[in-house]
């Protein structure tokens, strides 16, 4: 279950983007998404935690706050508390600042990213109670933090002719910039436990191998096929078992959930 909440956020941001931008953003001040996370091991599926993503607006920019935790029962086995914050500019959707506070079992990490006009990124990381370590990352115009990428991707349109095409993405976190790619797999009706059945668009994401992911199998993500483009479900194998996440509720959405079938 290591870094479950971080995984949920990571999965959510890979709502892939095709074609051209739509200046009428599908989100607004006050939007809130909630997710339930579960873990599968040895054929047993168990809900182990939840996460909440809240969007607010102030002074020409959007602020994102994501918090996540394991349920009290699972705190005994592996306690997770995560807090992510980001700010991005309204007009350009460029990231300004990102901050992460992670407490996962005995693991502790604080990470702050500052995005500069020349696309370099000042990263400060602090593990446990050690002195902070500063790094200058060389990004590009397409390098974002995880949360900004989530909302940026929701402003873009999709082209059915690009089914099967690999599309690259990159994001910065801690002391690294990660490159991945995603593949649009077409439309599918998806039943979400406790929420209903939705018309969705399905994507596969190839994830970099590391201390959580195997790097061999794809992550799958389903997003609503409507103006909101909400990530309603994801699943991915990890080094031990499989992790899934499902949207449990949404409020403050700008548009009706017209993708909901029943």
N, C-alpha and C positions, 0 to 999 in steps of 0.2 A: 504493500500500500504506500510505498515511499513516494512522497511529493504528490499526493493525489490531487490536492487542490490546484497546485501549479499545473498539473497535467490538464485539468479541466479548462483552465484558461487558455493554455496552449492550444488545445483542440478547438476551442471556440473561435480563435482568431483565424483559423484557416478556412473561413468561408470564402471560397475563391472568387476572383474578379475577372470578368471578361469584358471586351468591347469598351464602350465609352462611359465617362462619368455622367451622373445625373445630379445637377446642382440642387434639386429639390430633395434634400436629405431625407432618408427614411426614418430618422430618429429625431428626438426633441428633448428639451429640458424636462427632467422628471421621469424619464423612462427607467424601468427597473425589471431586470430578468433574474429569476431564481432557478437553480439547478439542483438536482439530486445526483449524487455520485454513487456508483456501486462497483463492487469488485467480485470477480469470478475466479475461483481456484478450486480444483478438484471437483468440478461440476456443481458447486454451491455458489449461488448468486446472492449477494448481501448488500443492501444499501448501507454505506459506511459514513457518508458525510454530505454536506451541502455547500453551495456557493451562491453569492448574490452580487450582481453587477448593477450599479446605479450610475446614471448619467445626469450631470447638471451643467448649466451654462452660466458664464460670468465674463464680463470684460473682453468680448471678442473671441472667446475660446470655450471649449468643452472640457469638463473635468470628469474623469472616470474613477470610480472607486469599486474595487472588487474585494470582498472578504470571503474567506472559506474556512471550514473547520470539519473535523471528524465529529460524529455523534458521541455523546458522553460515554456510552458503553464501550466504544472502540478506543477512547482515550487511554484506557488501561493497557491496550496492546501497542498502539502507535498513535500518539497524539499529534494532530496537525492543526496549526493556526497560521493562516496566510492573510496578508494584506497587500494589495497592489493599488497604486495610484498613478494616474497619468493625466497630462494636459496636452491638448492639441489645438491648433489654430482653426477657427471656423472656416475661413475662406479657402485656405490651402490644404487643410487637413494634415499639416505637417506637425510632427511631434515636437514638443517643447521640453518636457521633463517626464521621467518615469521613476517610480520608487517602489521597491519590493521589500517587505519584511517577512521572512520565512522562519517558522519554528516547526520542525518536523522531527518528532522524536527528540533525540539529543542534538540534532543538527540545527544550526542557527546561521542565517545569512541575511544581511542587509545589502541592498544594491540600489544605487542611484545613477541614472543616466541623464545627462544634459546634452541636447541636440543642438549643434552649432550651425550657423548659416552656410558654412563651407562643407557641411555634411560629415565633419568629424564629430565624434561623440565622446564626451568626458564620462568615464565610468569609474565609480568608486564602489568597491566591494569590501565588506567586513564579515569574516567568518568568526563565529563564536565571539569571544571578547578580545580578539586580536586587533592590532592597529589596522585602520583602513588601507586598502591597496588601490592606488589610482592608475588608470590605464587610459590611453588615447586610442580610440578605435577609428579606423578609416572606413566610414560608411559611404553610401551613395544616396542619390535622391530617392531611392526606393527602400532604404533601410529605415525601419520603424521599430517601435517597441510593440509588445504583444497586444496591448489594449488599443492603441491607436490603429493598428492593423485591423482589428476587429471591426471598428466603425468605418474605416476607410473602405474596406471590402464591401460593406453593405451599400455604398453609394454607387457601385458599378453595376452595369447591366450584363446579361448573359447571352451568349450566342450558341444556339443549338448546334450550329455547324462545327463547333469546336469540341464536340464529344470525342474523348480519347486523346486530346492534345495535352501535352505536358506544359504547365505554366510555372515558371520559377517564382520564388518569394524569398525574402530574407528579413530577419529580425535580430535585434540586439538584446542580450540579457547577460547579466553578470559581466564577464570579461571577454565575451565572444560575440561574433556575428555568425548566425546560422543560416545556411542555404538549404531550402527544401523545394519540392515541386508538388503540384496537385494536378489531378485529372478529373475532369467533369465526366460523370457516368450516366447522365440522363435523369429523367423524372420518375418518381416512385411515390405511391401512397404509403405513408408510414404511421403506424399506431404508436402513440406516446402514452405510456402508462399514467393514468391520472389526469391527462390533459385532452385526449381525443385523437382522432385520425386526421392527418394533414396531407395535402398535396405538397410534395417536397422535391428538391433537387439534390441528388446524391453526388458526393465527391470522394475520391480516394486521395490520401496524402502520403507521400513518401517521407519518412522522418529519419533524421540523422541518428545513427547508432550511438549509444552512450550508456550511462549507468542505469537508465530506466528502459529505453526502447531497444529492441533487437536490431532495428535497421533492415530487417528482412521482409517484414509484413507491412501492408498498408494500414493506415488509419482510415476509417470511414466516417463521413459527416453528412447529416441531412439538414437542409435549411428550408424554411417555408417558401413556397412558390407563390409569393405575393409581394406587395410593396415594402413590407417590413424586413424580409430576408433574415428572419430569426434563426439562429442555430438551435434546433429542437432536440437533436440526438447525436451522439458520437460513440464510437467504440474503437478500441485498439488493443492488440496484444502488447504486454510489457514483458520484462524479463521473467517474471513469475506470475502467471495468470493473465487475466484480461480486465481492462477497466472500461466502464461505460458511464455516460452521463446523459441525463434527460432534463429538458426544461420542465419545471413543476408549476411555474406561474409567470405571468408577465403583466405589467401595469404601466400606465403612462405612454402606451404605444401611440404613435402618430396616426397610424392607419388601422382600420379593422382587420382582424385575422380572417381574410377572405379565403385563405388556403385551407381553413378547417372544414372538413367534410362532415364530421359528426363527433 
